[in-house]
Amino acid sequence: MAFTASELSVLAYANNFTLWHYVTTDDDVTTTGYFNKAVDMLRLNDLIIANVDTDGTPVTKFYLVTGNDGSSVSITVYS
């Protein structure tokens, strides 16, 4: 599937940091380019709380924005 901008929302913003929430039926949001349509919103070190696979076996995961070069966004599981 693909990223849906209407499912990405801000939970908190302070000191150039944004905490996001994202909901999707997709089971993997770490595929290359998944969040590229949000390149103008997501910044390095932002945190995304994602509820994934909501129509299957729902899981909540935390992701860190590790890259944004103005055209592509990369994330990794927060640990």
PEPE-V935075 format. One record per pair of residues at least 12 apart in sequence whose ideal C-beta (glycine too) atoms are under 8 Angstrom apart, sorted by the first residue. I is the first residue (numbers start at 1). J is the second residue. D is the distance in Angstrom with one decimal. If there is no record, write none. Layout:
I_J_D, I_J_D
This chain:
1_24_7.1, 1_25_6.5, 1_26_4.5, 2_26_8.0, 2_34_7.8, 3_24_7.9, 3_29_7.8, 3_34_5.6, 3_35_5.8, 3_36_7.5, 3_37_5.2, 3_38_6.7, 4_24_6.8, 5_37_6.1, 5_38_6.5, 7_22_5.7, 7_23_4.8, 7_24_6.0, 8_20_6.0, 8_21_7.5, 8_22_4.9, 8_38_6.1, 8_41_7.3, 8_48_7.9, 9_21_5.3, 9_22_7.8, 11_49_7.2, 16_43_7.2, 17_45_6.7, 17_46_6.6, 17_47_7.7, 18_41_7.9, 18_42_7.8, 18_43_6.8, 18_46_4.7, 18_47_7.8, 19_46_7.5, 19_47_5.3, 19_49_7.2, 20_42_7.4, 20_46_6.3, 20_47_6.9, 20_48_4.5, 20_49_6.9, 21_48_7.5, 21_49_5.1, 21_50_7.7, 21_51_7.8, 22_48_5.5, 22_49_7.3, 22_50_4.5, 22_51_7.3, 23_50_7.5, 23_51_4.7, 23_54_6.1, 24_50_7.0, 24_51_7.4, 24_52_5.7, 24_53_7.8, 24_54_6.7, 25_53_6.7, 25_54_5.3, 25_55_4.3, 25_56_7.4, 26_52_6.2, 26_53_7.1, 27_52_5.9, 27_53_4.1, 27_56_6.4, 28_52_7.3, 29_50_5.8, 29_52_6.0, 29_63_7.0, 29_75_7.2, 30_63_7.5, 30_75_6.2, 30_76_7.3, 30_77_7.3, 32_74_7.9, 33_72_6.2, 33_73_7.9, 34_73_7.9, 34_75_7.7, 35_65_7.9, 35_73_4.2, 35_75_6.3, 36_71_7.2, 36_72_5.2, 36_73_5.6, 38_73_6.3, 39_68_6.2, 39_70_6.6, 39_71_6.3, 39_72_6.8, 39_73_5.4, 42_65_5.0, 42_68_5.9, 42_73_5.2, 43_65_6.5, 43_68_6.2, 44_65_5.8, 44_66_7.3, 44_67_6.9, 44_68_5.7, 45_64_6.6, 45_65_6.3, 46_64_7.6, 46_65_4.4, 47_62_6.4, 47_63_7.3, 47_64_6.0, 47_65_7.7, 47_78_6.5, 48_62_7.2, 48_63_4.4, 48_64_7.8, 48_65_7.0, 48_75_6.7, 49_61_7.9, 49_62_5.8, 50_62_7.6, 50_63_6.0, 61_77_6.2, 61_78_7.9, 62_77_7.2, 62_78_3.9, 63_75_4.4, 63_76_6.7, 63_77_6.1, 63_78_5.9, 64_76_5.7, 64_77_7.8, 64_78_4.7
